[in-house]
Amino acid sequence: MTDFTHIELGSSGLAVKDVQARLALLGYDLADEAVQAVFGSLTASAIAAFRRDANLPEGEDVDLETWNALVDETFAFGNRLLYLRLPHFHGRDVFTLQTALAALGFSCIADGIFGAHTEQAVREFQLNAGLSNDGIAGHSTFSAINRLRHAWEGKSPLRYETRALGFARAAEVLERIPICIYGTDELARRIAGRISNLAMATTQASRVTSVQPTEQTPDDSSLMIKLTTVGPATSEPTSIPLVIYDSDETINARMATALDLAATGKHRIVVFIAIVFSNNDADKEYEKNAGSSSCRISDGISGNALPSPSDEQHAAIALLDALCLSFS
């Protein structure tokens, strides 16, 4: 990167060539001036257009503010490590990262500034992708996002809408994909059982089974899904994608991301069920008999939450829908 010096009409040299290269990268037409390293009228016109596009004060020269904006806009995705620091990283690469994360189901405002919310979205994506969740967007994170380019490029940020899948398409997925699903705790095992029952109710030819690892060893083509409601297992290999189910609105996108990446690995994912439910009238008698006024699935911290049967069914339906949508 060239050190900044004020550049204006008539300037020449490496600094001018650097500015022209950045303008050309951004699509501004410099014709022959792009290779002359001379700040002529075409370069001045391109700078004026860039300043307008970047909401900078009118002008045809390159002052420090214009230079910084040019540098920001010409950082390509993956060119540098991105992480939380002061001053914050900002630029086109940050914007691309934020856009991808938002489209993949991780809450992130695309403002081009790598702040605390962006770091949190990176951490959540890394868990989802089976990576070390250090919050640093580096080679492995960029590679994972690039492998998912088909899922986010040109797409709008997730608008927190659930999608529906037709019966016939869902049945086709359940009959085609062998899935072994199991829980690490009592609640997770009940939800795993409900998922298997729902799949069988959809089609008698379902290949979804609820098992414990000691009961059955699936073949290499089977997808193993571990459910847990007591928190993500820190002992899990970082290569295993982790789906955090804390929202009905994001589970579809997060499941698709994890399964897409698991397809190139060991065909295993972990799902941490952290959804929070509200009470409903149909379960009041259950709550009374169970001695609990909460319908919140345990987050592994309070340990005293007790979801109702309809909460368990809700979670099972959401997870099975997400699986079917991912493979459809």
ABEGO torsion letter per residue (X at the ends): XBBBBBBBBGBBEAAAAAAAAAAAAAGBBAEAAAAAGBBBAAAAAAAAAAAAAAGBBBEABBBAAAAAAAAAAABBBGABBBBBBOBBBBEAAAAAAAAAAAAAGBBBBBAGBBBAAAAAAAAAAAAAAGBBBAGBBBAAAAAAAAAAAAAABGBBBBAGBBBBBBAAAAAAAAAABBBBBBBABAAAAAAAAAAAAAAAAABAABABBBBBAAABBBBAABBBBBBBAAEBBAABBAABBBBBBABAAAAAAAAAAAAAAAAABAGBBBBBBABBBBBBAAAAAAAAAAGBABABBBAGAAGABBBBAAAAAAAAAAAAAAAAAAAX
